[in-house]
């Protein structure tokens, strides 16, 4: 598992700052990060989590 840098749903949720149930909802709706199932368990590649977060991150310039 470590060769792919896989995260459990709990680890991915913690990294993203969301609840595990939010990831489950996103999976059921098909609008969350890419995930893998191995032996009936859900895993996320760290790179897919980073890409998902980056695609939904907006930076705002501060007042000067």
Helices and strands as residue ranges (DSSP letters): G 2-4, E 6-8, H 9-16, H 20-29, E 36-38, E 41-45, H 46-55
